[in-house]
């Protein structure tokens, strides 16, 4: 192989590596996704407290409108949320970043609540 071909191959590999590290346009960024997920968890928590004694089936039926409200507040669609979630699930490094970010965000929110 000549030297020029080697440089071209290396350049192409660098471009591929750089492109693979990016999040697709239709996927919510980590900082948005963590807030949406936090709000969905809070909706679950609120509903679980309300539901004590009822059936799980009722909970599933009632969660859907709560999630729709969360999507509306954040101006996203159900499809956009689940496409994003599936992307993060399929990319372990990005998923870990999301979960760590969500945990940190939840801790900050808890501290804010305790200070009030």
N, C-alpha and C positions, 0 to 999 in steps of 0.2 A: 504494500500500500504506500502511496506517496503521502507526503506530509500534509498536503492540502486536503486530501480526502479524510484524513484523520481529524483535522480541525473541523471540517464540515459535519462529520458524524458527532463529534463532541458538542458542537454548537446545537445540533438538532436534539441531542439528549438533554442538554441544559434547558432548552425551550420546553420540551415535554415535561421535565421535572417541575419547572416553574408553573406551567399551566395546570398540572395535576394538583398543586397545592392550593389552588384558588377555589372558592366556593362559587357554584353556578349562580347566575343572576336570579333565578326563581327561588333560591333558598334564602330564608331569613338569616341575617347575620347573627352571630352568637349573642351580641348585646341586645338585640330585639327578641330573639328566641327565648333567652333566659327570663325576660320580664313576662312574656306571654305564658311560659310554662309556670312561672311563679304564681301568676294570677289564676291559672287553671287549677293548680294545687290548692290555692286559697279557696276557690269555689268548691272543690271537692271537700275540703275541711269544713266549710260552712254547711254544706249540704249534709255531710255525715253527722254533724251535731243535730241538725234538724230531723234527721231520719231515724234516729235511735228507735229500734223496735220494728221498723218496717222491713219489707223484703228487699233483697239485692236487686231483683228485677225492676222494682219501682225506682231504685236509685239510678240504674242505667238509663231508664226512660227520662228521668228528671235531669240528669247531668247534661243531656244534649242541649237544652235551652240555655243552661248556664254557660256552657262552652261557646255557644253562638254569641252570647253577650260578650264574652271575653274577646272573641274574634272581632266583633263590632267595635269594641272600645279601642282595639289596637289597629283597626282598619285593615284587617287581613281576612282572607277567606279560609274556610275549613281545608280546602284543597292545598292552599299555600302552606298552612301549618303542617299538615300531614306529609306533604312532599318534603318539606324542610326536615321534619322529624325523621323520616325514612333516610334522607341523605346523611344526617348525623349518625344514625344507627349503623349505616353501611361504612362509615369512616371512623374507626375507633379513636384516632388521635383527635379529630374534630369533636367527637362525642364526649371524650374525656374533658376537653376544653369547655364544652357546653355545661357539663355536669359540675365541674369545678366552679365555673362562673356562676351558675345557678345557686350553688351552695354558699358562695361568698355573698351573693346578692341577698339571699334569704337571711344570712347572719346579720348583714347591715340593716335590713328591714326590721329584724327582731330587736336590734339595739335601738333603733329609732323609736320603736313602740315602747320599749322599757324606759327610755328617757322621758317620754310624755307622761 
